[in-house]
Amino acid sequence: MEPPSTERRIQTVCLLILASIAVGATLQALRDVMIPFALALFLALALSPVVDQLAARTRLSRAVSVGLTMLLGALLLVIVGGVVASSLKEFEAIGKTASEGQAEGGLDALLKTVGLDAYADKIEETLRGLLPQLVSVLGSLLSQGVTVLIFMMFLLLEQGRPGRSKGAGAGAAAGSMQSTVRDGVQQYISVKMVTSAVTGIAVGSILMALKVPAAVLFGVLTFMLNFIPTIGSVVAVALPVPVLLAGGADFLTLGLAVALPGAVQFVVGQIWENKLLGDRFDLRASVVLLGLVFWGHIWGIVGMILATPITAVLKTLMRGSELTQPVASLMGQPAPKAPDAPD
C-alpha cells in the first residue's frame, strides 16, 4: 500500500480543522448535557478498576459494587456541599468586616506599599471576584452531581458487560487502539486524583494550622484546580491571599500561606506526579496551553480540567492513522537529538 501523498495529507488536516470548529460549536451549544456526561465518562474510566477489585474481593455482583460506589459518591457530594455552604457564610462575614473598615490591614495598604496604589481598586476587585467565581463553579458541579452519578452508574454497568469477540485486521486494530486510550486515560485520571487529593489535604491542613478562614474549602478548590496544568496550581496558591488581606492578617501569616502550599504543589506536582506519569502524555507545552484555551472557551473551568486527557486521547487516535500521524508527531515532545555517529 502506497503512503498517502502530500496533497492528501493537507486535505486531511484542513478537514480536521473544519471538523474541529464544527464539533467545538456543537459541544458548546450542548454544554449542559455534555459536561456531566464527559465528567461521568472520565470518572467511570478511573473508577472501573476500583469496582472490579471491590467485586472480586467481596464476591459481590458488579451491580452491587457499582451501587456501593454510587452511594459513596453521593455521600461525598453531600459532605462537599456542606463545606461550600458553611464557607460561603464565612466569606459573607469577612466581606462585611472589610466593607465596614474593621480590618486592621487590608489589600489597599499592601498595594500602596509596593507602589501599586493607582491600580488598587482594579486589583482588589479582580482578586476578590475570583474566589466567588470558583465557588460558583464548584456549586454548579455539585448541582450537576446527581446527573453525573446517573451517567456514571450506567457507564460502569456497561463496562462490566462481556464484549463481542473481535476479528482480525481492522477489528483487532480498533480493539488495540481502544485499549491504549482506556489505559492511558485511566492512568492519568487515577494519578491526578491521588496527587490532587494529597495536595488538597496537605494545603487544607496547612491553612487550618494558620487559622485561615474556610481552609477546608481552599483544600477542596486546590483538589479541583490541580487538574488544570500549571495555571491551576498558581491560582490555588493565590486563592487565600484576598481572604487573608481582607481579614487583616500579618505578613508572616500571609507569607506562610503562600510559601508552604507552593512548596507542596511543587513537590507533588513537579516531582512525584511526573515520576508516576512518566512520558505517557508527551504533549508539548504549547499544545497543552492551546488545549486549555480551546476547551476552556467551550466548557469553562470544567473544560480546562478535562483539556489534557481529551487532548491526549485525540493525539492517540490521530497517531493510529497514516494520514494524521504527522499531526500527532507535532503534538508530542520533540525527540532528543541523537549523538553524532562516528565517521
C-alpha positions as CSV (number, residue, x, y, z in Angstrom):
1,M,0.0,0.0,0.0
2,E,1.4,3.3,-1.1
3,P,1.9,6.1,1.6
4,P,-0.6,8.9,1.3
5,S,0.5,11.8,-0.8
6,T,1.3,15.3,0.5
7,E,-1.8,16.7,-1.1
8,R,-4.0,14.1,0.6
9,R,-2.3,14.9,4.0
10,I,-3.0,18.6,3.5
11,Q,-6.7,17.9,2.6
12,T,-7.0,15.7,5.7
13,V,-5.5,18.4,8.0
14,C,-7.9,21.0,6.5
15,L,-10.8,18.7,7.1
16,L,-9.7,18.1,10.7
17,I,-9.6,21.9,11.3
18,L,-13.1,22.3,9.8
19,A,-14.4,19.3,11.8
20,S,-12.8,20.7,15.0
21,I,-14.6,24.0,14.5
22,A,-18.0,22.3,13.9
23,V,-17.5,19.9,16.8
24,G,-16.5,22.7,19.1
25,A,-19.6,24.8,18.2
26,T,-21.8,21.7,18.8
27,L,-20.1,20.9,22.1
28,Q,-20.5,24.5,23.3
29,A,-24.2,24.5,22.3
30,L,-24.8,21.2,24.2
31,R,-22.6,22.0,27.2
32,D,-25.4,21.5,29.7
33,V,-25.6,17.8,28.6
34,M,-22.1,17.1,27.5
35,I,-20.3,18.5,30.7
36,P,-22.0,16.0,33.0
37,F,-21.5,13.2,30.5
38,A,-17.8,13.9,30.0
39,L,-17.2,14.1,33.7
40,A,-19.1,10.8,34.2
41,L,-17.1,9.2,31.4
42,F,-13.7,10.0,32.8
43,L,-14.8,9.2,36.4
44,A,-16.1,5.9,35.2
45,L,-12.8,5.0,33.5
46,A,-11.0,5.9,36.6
47,L,-13.3,4.0,39.0
48,S,-13.8,0.9,36.8
49,P,-10.7,-0.9,38.3
50,V,-11.9,0.0,41.8
51,V,-15.3,-1.5,41.1
52,D,-13.6,-4.6,39.6
53,Q,-11.4,-5.0,42.7
54,L,-14.4,-4.5,45.1
55,A,-16.4,-7.1,43.2
56,A,-13.5,-9.6,43.2
57,R,-12.6,-9.2,46.9
58,T,-16.1,-9.1,48.3
59,R,-17.6,-11.6,45.8
60,L,-20.5,-9.3,45.2
61,S,-22.0,-8.8,41.8
62,R,-20.8,-5.9,39.7
63,A,-24.2,-4.2,40.0
64,V,-24.0,-4.2,43.8
65,S,-20.4,-3.0,43.7
66,V,-21.5,-0.1,41.4
67,G,-24.3,0.7,43.8
68,L,-21.9,0.9,46.7
69,T,-19.7,3.2,44.7
70,M,-22.6,5.4,43.8
71,L,-23.6,5.6,47.5
72,L,-20.1,6.7,48.5
73,G,-20.2,9.3,45.7
74,A,-23.5,10.7,46.9
75,L,-22.2,10.9,50.4
76,L,-19.1,12.7,49.2
77,L,-21.3,15.2,47.3
78,V,-23.3,15.9,50.5
79,I,-20.1,16.5,52.5
80,V,-18.6,18.8,49.9
81,G,-21.9,20.7,49.6
82,G,-21.9,21.3,53.4
83,V,-18.4,22.6,53.3
84,V,-19.3,25.0,50.5
85,A,-22.4,26.3,52.3
86,S,-20.5,26.9,55.6
87,S,-17.6,28.6,53.8
88,L,-20.0,31.0,52.0
89,K,-21.2,32.2,55.4
90,E,-17.6,32.9,56.4
91,F,-17.0,34.8,53.2
92,E,-20.0,37.0,53.9
93,A,-18.8,37.8,57.4
94,I,-15.3,38.6,56.1
95,G,-16.8,40.8,53.3
96,K,-18.9,42.7,55.8
97,T,-15.9,43.3,58.1
98,A,-13.8,44.5,55.2
99,S,-16.5,46.8,53.9
100,E,-17.1,48.4,57.3
101,G,-13.3,49.0,57.6
102,Q,-12.9,46.8,60.7
103,A,-9.8,45.0,59.4
104,E,-6.6,46.5,60.6
105,G,-4.6,45.8,57.4
106,G,-6.1,45.2,54.0
107,L,-5.3,45.0,50.4
108,D,-5.2,48.7,49.8
109,A,-2.3,49.1,52.3
110,L,-0.3,46.3,50.8
111,L,-0.7,47.7,47.3
112,K,0.3,51.2,48.4
113,T,3.4,49.7,50.0
114,V,4.6,48.0,46.7
115,G,3.7,51.1,44.7
116,L,0.5,49.8,43.0
117,D,-1.9,52.2,44.7
118,A,-3.1,53.5,41.4
119,Y,-4.4,50.1,40.4
120,A,-5.6,49.2,43.9
121,D,-9.3,49.2,43.2
122,K,-8.9,47.1,40.0
123,I,-6.6,44.5,41.5
124,E,-8.7,44.3,44.6
125,E,-11.9,43.7,42.6
126,T,-10.1,41.1,40.5
127,L,-8.7,39.1,43.4
128,R,-11.9,39.3,45.5
129,G,-14.0,38.4,42.4
130,L,-12.0,35.3,41.5
131,L,-12.9,33.2,44.6
132,P,-16.7,33.6,44.4
133,Q,-16.5,32.6,40.7
134,L,-14.6,29.4,41.6
135,V,-17.1,28.7,44.4
136,S,-19.9,29.2,42.0
137,V,-18.3,26.7,39.6
138,L,-17.9,24.2,42.4
139,G,-21.6,24.7,43.4
140,S,-22.6,24.2,39.8
141,L,-20.7,21.0,39.6
142,L,-22.3,19.8,42.9
143,S,-25.8,20.7,41.5
144,Q,-25.0,18.5,38.5
145,G,-23.6,15.8,40.7
146,V,-26.8,13.7,40.5
147,T,-26.8,13.7,36.7
148,V,-23.1,12.8,36.8
149,L,-23.7,9.9,39.1
150,I,-26.6,8.6,37.0
151,F,-24.4,8.7,33.8
152,M,-21.5,7.1,35.7
153,M,-23.7,4.3,37.0
154,F,-24.8,3.3,33.5
155,L,-21.2,3.6,32.1
156,L,-19.8,1.4,34.9
157,L,-22.5,-1.2,34.4
158,E,-21.9,-1.1,30.6
159,Q,-18.1,-1.7,31.1
160,G,-18.9,-4.9,33.0
161,R,-20.8,-6.5,30.1
162,P,-18.8,-9.0,28.1
163,G,-17.7,-7.5,24.8
164,R,-18.0,-9.0,21.4
165,S,-15.2,-11.1,20.1
166,K,-13.0,-9.1,17.7
167,G,-11.9,-10.5,14.4
168,A,-8.5,-10.0,12.7
169,G,-7.5,-6.9,10.8
170,A,-9.3,-3.7,11.4
171,G,-11.3,-5.1,14.4
172,A,-8.2,-6.1,16.2
173,A,-6.5,-2.8,15.5
174,A,-9.6,-0.9,16.7
175,G,-9.6,-3.0,19.9
176,S,-5.9,-2.3,20.5
177,M,-6.5,1.4,20.0
178,Q,-9.4,1.4,22.4
179,S,-7.3,-0.4,25.0
180,T,-4.5,2.1,24.6
181,V,-6.8,5.0,25.0
182,R,-8.6,3.5,28.0
183,D,-5.3,2.5,29.8
184,G,-3.8,6.0,29.2
185,V,-6.9,7.8,30.5
186,Q,-7.2,5.5,33.5
187,Q,-3.6,6.0,34.4
188,Y,-3.8,9.8,34.0
189,I,-7.0,10.3,36.0
190,S,-6.0,7.8,38.7
191,V,-2.7,9.5,39.2
192,K,-4.2,13.0,39.1
193,M,-6.9,12.0,41.6
194,V,-4.4,10.6,44.1
195,T,-1.9,13.5,43.8
196,S,-4.7,16.1,43.8
197,A,-6.2,14.5,46.9
198,V,-2.8,14.5,48.7
199,T,-2.2,18.1,47.6
200,G,-5.7,19.3,48.7
201,I,-5.4,17.6,52.1
202,A,-1.9,19.0,52.7
203,V,-2.9,22.5,51.7
204,G,-6.1,22.4,53.7
205,S,-4.2,21.2,56.8
206,I,-1.6,24.0,56.4
207,L,-4.2,26.7,56.1
208,M,-6.1,25.3,59.1
209,A,-2.9,25.4,61.1
210,L,-2.5,29.0,60.1
211,K,-6.2,29.7,61.0
212,V,-7.2,30.8,57.5
213,P,-11.0,31.2,57.2
214,A,-12.6,28.5,55.0
215,A,-9.4,26.4,55.0
216,V,-11.3,23.2,54.1
217,L,-12.9,24.9,51.1
218,F,-9.5,26.0,49.9
219,G,-8.4,22.4,50.2
220,V,-11.3,21.3,48.0
221,L,-10.6,24.0,45.5
222,T,-6.9,23.0,45.4
223,F,-8.0,19.4,44.6
224,M,-10.2,20.7,41.7
225,L,-7.7,23.2,40.3
226,N,-4.8,20.7,40.5
227,F,-6.3,19.0,37.4
228,I,-5.5,22.2,35.4
229,P,-1.8,22.0,34.4
230,T,0.4,24.8,35.8
231,I,-2.2,27.5,35.8
232,G,-4.4,25.7,38.3
233,S,-1.5,25.3,40.8
234,V,-0.7,29.0,40.7
235,V,-4.4,30.0,41.1
236,A,-4.8,27.6,44.0
237,V,-1.8,29.1,45.8
238,A,-3.1,32.6,45.3
239,L,-6.7,32.0,46.4
240,P,-6.3,32.5,50.2
241,V,-4.5,35.9,49.7
242,P,-7.5,38.2,49.3
243,V,-9.3,36.5,52.2
244,L,-6.2,36.9,54.5
245,L,-5.8,40.6,53.4
246,A,-9.4,41.3,53.9
247,G,-9.2,39.8,57.4
248,G,-6.1,42.0,58.3
249,A,-3.6,39.1,58.5
250,D,0.0,39.9,59.3
251,F,2.7,39.5,56.6
252,L,4.2,36.4,58.3
253,T,0.9,34.5,58.1
254,L,0.4,35.8,54.5
255,G,3.9,34.6,53.5
256,L,3.5,31.1,55.1
257,A,0.0,30.7,53.5
258,V,1.7,31.2,50.1
259,A,5.1,29.6,50.5
260,L,4.0,26.3,52.2
261,P,1.2,25.4,49.8
262,G,3.5,26.5,46.9
263,A,6.2,24.0,48.2
264,V,3.6,21.3,48.4
265,Q,2.4,22.0,44.9
266,F,6.0,21.9,43.6
267,V,6.9,18.6,45.3
268,V,3.7,16.8,44.5
269,G,3.1,18.2,41.0
270,Q,6.6,18.6,39.6
271,I,8.4,15.6,41.2
272,W,6.0,12.9,42.4
273,E,3.3,13.3,39.7
274,N,5.8,13.5,36.8
275,K,7.5,10.4,38.1
276,L,4.2,8.5,38.2
277,L,3.0,9.6,34.8
278,G,6.4,9.4,33.1
279,D,6.3,10.1,29.4
280,R,2.8,8.6,28.9
281,F,1.4,12.1,28.0
282,D,4.3,13.6,26.0
283,L,2.4,16.7,24.9
284,R,4.2,19.9,24.0
285,A,3.6,22.7,26.4
286,S,2.2,24.8,23.6
287,V,-0.3,22.0,22.8
288,V,-1.3,21.8,26.5
289,L,-1.8,25.6,26.6
290,L,-3.8,25.5,23.3
291,G,-6.0,22.7,24.7
292,L,-6.6,24.7,27.9
293,V,-7.7,27.8,25.9
294,F,-9.9,25.8,23.5
295,W,-11.7,23.6,26.0
296,G,-11.9,26.4,28.5
297,H,-13.6,28.5,25.9
298,I,-16.1,25.7,25.2
299,W,-16.8,24.3,28.7
300,G,-15.3,26.9,31.1
301,I,-13.3,25.6,34.1
302,V,-14.6,22.1,33.6
303,G,-13.2,22.1,30.1
304,M,-9.8,23.2,31.4
305,I,-9.9,20.4,33.9
306,L,-10.6,17.8,31.1
307,A,-8.4,19.5,28.5
308,T,-5.2,17.4,29.0
309,P,-6.8,13.9,28.9
310,I,-9.0,14.9,25.9
311,T,-6.0,16.3,24.0
312,A,-4.0,13.1,24.8
313,V,-6.9,10.9,23.5
314,L,-7.1,12.9,20.3
315,K,-3.3,12.6,19.8
316,T,-3.5,8.8,20.4
317,L,-6.4,8.5,17.8
318,M,-4.5,10.6,15.2
319,R,-1.4,8.5,15.8
320,G,-3.3,5.4,14.7
321,S,-3.9,6.8,11.1
322,E,-1.2,7.2,8.5
323,L,-2.9,10.5,7.3
324,T,-2.8,12.1,10.7
325,Q,0.5,10.7,12.1
326,P,2.5,13.9,11.3
327,V,-0.1,15.9,13.3
328,A,0.3,13.6,16.2
329,S,4.1,13.8,16.0
330,L,3.9,17.6,16.1
331,M,1.7,17.4,19.2
332,G,4.3,15.3,21.1
333,Q,7.5,16.4,22.8
334,P,10.5,16.7,20.4
335,A,12.7,13.7,20.4
336,P,16.1,14.2,22.0
337,K,18.9,14.6,19.5
338,A,20.9,11.5,18.8
339,P,24.7,11.8,19.2
340,D,26.6,12.2,16.1
341,A,27.6,8.9,14.6
342,P,31.4,8.3,14.2
343,D,32.8,8.6,10.7
